[in-house]
Amino acid sequence: MHLAFHWVSPDPQAEYRLEIATSPQFDKVIATVKGDRNKAVVDNDLPEGKLYWRVRAGHEISGVNAFYLRRERLSYVPEVKAAVGP
């Protein structure tokens, strides 16, 4: 799974880290990814449900943002028919 996160970067030279947690208090951080100026891509297999993210730059911490993660699963593969020959 690849999830992209973007934010407004006040200092393009700063080193950013994106943190994802299961609570808004960030008691249990489940993913930490180094950011590239104003974005980061999470490749971790995150659990479904409500999750929280924030960005750190040194001692500075952004506000907390929430999102819901839900995976769609197909229970079948659609059949494709094609004619072969004349």
C-alpha positions in Angstrom: 0.0 0.0 0.0 1.3 3.5 -0.9 -0.3 6.5 0.8 0.9 9.9 -0.1 0.8 12.8 2.5 1.4 16.5 1.7 1.7 19.5 3.9 2.7 23.2 3.6 6.4 23.5 4.3 7.5 26.8 6.0 11.2 25.8 5.8 12.1 23.8 2.7 15.6 23.1 4.2 14.2 21.5 7.3 14.2 17.7 7.8 10.6 16.5 8.2 9.2 13.3 9.6 5.7 12.1 9.1 4.2 10.1 12.1 1.0 8.0 12.0 -0.7 6.8 15.2 -3.8 5.0 16.4 -4.7 7.8 18.8 -4.6 11.6 18.7 -2.3 11.6 21.7 0.3 9.6 19.7 0.7 7.1 22.5 1.4 4.4 19.9 3.1 5.6 16.7 2.7 2.9 14.1 4.7 4.5 11.3 7.4 7.1 10.9 8.6 8.2 7.5 11.2 10.7 6.5 9.6 13.5 4.5 10.9 15.2 1.4 10.2 19.0 1.9 6.4 18.9 1.8 5.5 15.3 1.2 6.0 11.7 2.3 4.9 8.3 1.1 4.0 5.6 3.6 4.6 2.0 2.4 3.7 0.3 5.7 0.7 -2.0 5.9 -1.5 0.2 8.1 -4.6 -1.1 10.0 -8.1 -0.2 8.9 -10.0 2.4 10.9 -9.4 6.0 12.1 -5.7 7.0 12.2 -3.9 10.2 13.0 -1.0 11.9 11.4 1.3 14.8 12.1 4.6 16.2 10.9 7.8 16.9 12.9 10.6 19.2 12.0 13.2 19.1 14.8 11.4 20.1 17.9 8.4 21.6 16.0 5.3 19.5 15.7 2.3 20.2 13.4 -1.3 19.9 14.4 -2.9 16.5 14.4 -4.9 15.4 11.4 -7.2 12.4 11.2 -8.1 10.1 8.3 -10.0 6.8 7.8 -8.4 3.9 6.1 -10.6 1.3 4.5 -9.6 -1.3 2.0 -12.0 -2.4 -0.8 -11.8 -6.1 -1.5 -13.3 -7.7 -4.6 -14.8 -11.1 -3.8 -14.6 -12.2 -7.4 -12.7 -11.4 -10.6 -15.0 -10.3 -13.5 -15.1 -12.8 -16.4 -13.8 -11.4 -19.7 -15.0 -13.1 -22.9 -13.2 -12.7 -26.2 -13.7 -14.4 -29.5 -10.6 -16.0 -31.1 -10.4 -16.8 -34.8 -12.6 -16.0 -37.8 
